[in-house]
Amino acid sequence: MIFNKNTAKKTAELLLQINAIKLQPQEPFTWASGWKSPIYCDNRITLSYPEIRNYLKEHLAQFIKEQYGNPDVIAGVATGAIGIGMLVAETLDLPFIYVRPEAKKHGRKNQIEGIVPTGKNVVVVEDLISTGKSSLNAVKALKEVDANVMGMVAIFNYGFDIAVQNFEEAALSLHTLSNYENLLEQALDADYITKEQQEALQSWRTNPAAWNI
């Protein structure tokens, strides 16, 4: 679920403006999964633009206050959400931790970096939601130390059916600044793509694993 329409369109505009999101329906990217994709999203680029990262952190922080009140801890999902998660925590004057995909093989062998939030109320910050698998893996790690995970917020969500299913099965709320639907609307309004390209982009999200131009 998006925060609101205006924020969704503005976030999409900013991500397109700095090429944090690239749309190339005629020259698709290849994801690590092997999927051919007309879109590539790297929200870490936003950290290099102070005005844009401030817009993102302020809206994420505002929503957390409105939706969750006063959580005890903000957790970022490594590695993509460490930067934005820390900025959100700083804005809210809250402790920050981050969660690795798995425990380190050396040293203290931590999966959670920072003070382990046993018994604490935690909101998780992500940069990007695709299938939701890695995001929910972080939630699982937090729950294993008896943290109370209140919900998750993110910058952008592809809106895949499998992600919706995964979050429903985990009984976890997810809210994002923007999503694929609003991205395509904004891209078309700004003449970033044509109507024909919009149709190709819409068909990809329906079945990304089998999509072909």
Disulfide bonds with the S-S distance in Angstrom:
none
